[in-house]
Amino acid sequence: MSGSLHPASDPGPLAVAEAAIAEAATELFEPALGQRLPLALKLAFTAFMAVLVPVYWTWYGPTNFLYFCDLALILTLIGIWRESPLLVSMPTVGILAPQILWVADFLAELGGMPLTGMTAYMFKAENPLFLRGLSLFHGWLPFLLVFLVWRLGYDRRAWAAWSGLAVMVLTVCFFTMPGPRPDAGLEPVNINYVWGMSDAVAQTMMPAWAWFASLIVVVPVVLCGTTHLALRRLMPAPGEA
């Protein structure tokens, strides 16, 4: 009998994520399809990154680039020059919701009513003003990403690609990077909040392993999954933009 009588098994979520990440890596080297983004935008963003990367590397060190927001900046830089829907869709689906939360928390801190403490570092006088000024990119990056996806289209593979990347990065941060402590200074600690929302002390609501396990679920499924559904509904697909 022919094997066609047996339904083909669907690929699991891990296989889908691996395929999407491989596709994203391929697009790093493929030629751009056309000039759909203003050259001035590309040059301005590149100039910003030319300042931010060496400054952050000098002050914070290379581990700072494990933060999702900094990974998003790097993907965005490559994505706008390649004009790759996948490479701009990945940071959009990955950080749009957290960056909106950052903006809300920043405004709350500014008004003296902190929400989560995630932007408390922006108001520490001991932190150089120039560094805090560079960190204001959290406020405008989500709007830029929405514009890029609107112009290039939202690639539906972005959710799987970013989710796979996020799980790997969270695992590295939890098992190998420093946890929170009040005397950390500018050293990156508690990267991507794997020990809680504060960089000074670890959360105490649950065991550390339970907090980490919840992040593995909440980040891909709740934060990114909800954003993915919204972008699928509201944004054009590649080729339709």
N, C-alpha and C positions, 0 to 999 in steps of 0.2 A: 504494500500500500504506500501511496505517496505520503511524504511527511507533511504535505499541505493540509492534511486532516487535523493536525495539531496546531492550535493557535500559538502564534509567536508570543513569547513572554515579553512584557513591557520592561524597558530598562529601569533600574532602580534609581532613586534620587541621587545616589553617589555617582553612578555612571553618567547621569545627565549633567551633574555639576562638573565632573571631570571633562566631559566633552565641551561644555561651555567655556571652561577655563582654557582648554587647548585652543579653542577657536579665538578667544581673546588674545592669546599669545601670538597666534598666527597673524592677527590683524595689526600687530605692532609693526610688522614689516611689509604689509601689503600697501601698494600705492593708493593714495586717496582717490575716491571716485569722481570728485569734482569740487569746485570751489563754491561751497554753499555758506561759508562763514566769512565775515568781514576780515580782511587782513589786519585792520587796526585792532580788532579784538584779539587776534592771535598774537600780535606783537605786544600788546599791553599785558596780556596774561603771562607771556614769556618773560617780560621784563620784571613783573612781580615775582615770578618764580626764581629768576636769576638773583634777586635780593633775598628772598625767603630761605631758599635751600642752604646757601652758605652760612647765613646768620643763624638759622636753627641748628645746623650741624655744629657750629662753633659753640653756641651757648648751651644747647640741650644734649648734643651728641646724636649719633646715628640711630639709637633706639627710638628716638622721638618719631621717626618715620614709620613706626609700627601703628601709630594712631590711625584710625580709620579716616579721619579728616585729612591727614597728610597723604595717605595712600590715595585718597580721592583726588587731591590736587595733582599728584603725579599722573594718574590715569587721565585726568582732564587735560593736562598739558599735551600728552601724547595724542589723546582723542581729538582735540581741536585741530591739530596739524594733520593728522591722518583723515580727519573728517569721518571718523568711524562711529556709526550709531551704537555699536556694542560697547566701545570703550568709554563713551560719554554716558551711556545708559547705566553701566555698572555703578559708578559713583552716585548717580542720581537715585537709583533704587536703594542704594546702600546707606546713604547719609542724609537724604532729604528730611526724613522724620526726626532723626537725632539733632540735625542742625536747626530745625524749627524749635525744638526743645531748648537748644543752646540760646537762641535768640530770646525766647520767652524767659529763660532763667537769667540772662544778662539784664533784660529790662527790669525784672523783679529785683535783682541785686541792686540795680541803679536806683530803684525806688525804696530800697531798704527793707524789702520783703523777699529774701532768698527762697527759692523753691527747692532745688536739689543740691546746691553747692557746687555744681559742675563748673560754674564761671567765677568762683570766688577768687581764683588766681588773677583775674583781670583787675581786681581792686586792691591788690597787695602792693603797697608803695615800694616795697623792697625789690619788686620785679621791675626791670628797666622799662621805661615808658615806650621805647621803640619796639620792644618785643611784644608788649601788650597791644600796640598799634597794629603790628603785623597780624596778630591773632584776630583782629576784626574781620578777617576774611570769612570767619564762620558766619558772619551776618549777611554777606553778599553772595557767597558761593552757592547756596541753594537756589537763589534766583537765577544765577548764571546757568546752572545745570538745567533748570526748567527751560530756559531759552534754548540751550543747545539741543535738548531732546525735541523741542518743538520744531527746530530747524532741520535736524537730521533724522528724526524719527526715533521712537522707542523700540529697541531691540528686545524682544520677549525672552531671549536667552540670558539677559542680564541678571535676572533674579538668581538663577542657578549658579552663574559664574561668581557673582558677588558672595552668595551664601557659602559656597565652597571656600572661597578666599577668606571670608570672615571667620569661619570655624577654625581654619588653620592658624590664623593670626591670634584669635582668642586663646587657643591652646598654647601657643608659644608664649604669650603674655602671662598666662596664669602659672605656667610651670617653670619659666626661666627668667622673667623680668621681676624687678623689685616690687614689693607690695607697698601700701601706703605708709607714710610716716611723717610726722609733723616737721622734721628737720631736713627734709629732702632738698630744699632750696629749688634750684632749677633742674635737678635730675629728674628725668621722666620716671614716675612711679605709678603703680595702679593703672597701667596703660589700658585704655578702653574699658575702664571701670570693672575689671575682672575681680576686684575685691570689695566693691561697693562704690557709692557715688562720691565719696570723699577721698581726697588724696592724703589726708592727714591720718585718718583712722579707718580700719576695716569695718564693714557693716557687721552687725550682730543679730540681725533678724533671723538668720539661719546659718547652718554650717557653711564653711567656705566652699566645699565641694558642691553643695546644693545651689549656692549662688551662681557658681560657674556653670553648672549644668543647666540652670534656668536661662542663662545668657545664650547658651548653645541653641536653645529652643526659641527664646523670645526674639533674638536679633534676626535670624533668618525668617521665621514663620510670622511673627507678629509685626515687627517694625518693617522689615523688607517686604514681607508678603503682602501686607496691607498697601504699602506704597506701590508694589508691582501691580496689584489689581486696579488701583487708581490710575496709574500711568497707562495701562493697557486700554482703559476706558476713555481717557481724556486726550492722550497723545496719538499722533499718527504713527503708523508703522514705517519702517525704513522703505523708501521708494514712494511713499505717499506724501511725505513732507514737502 
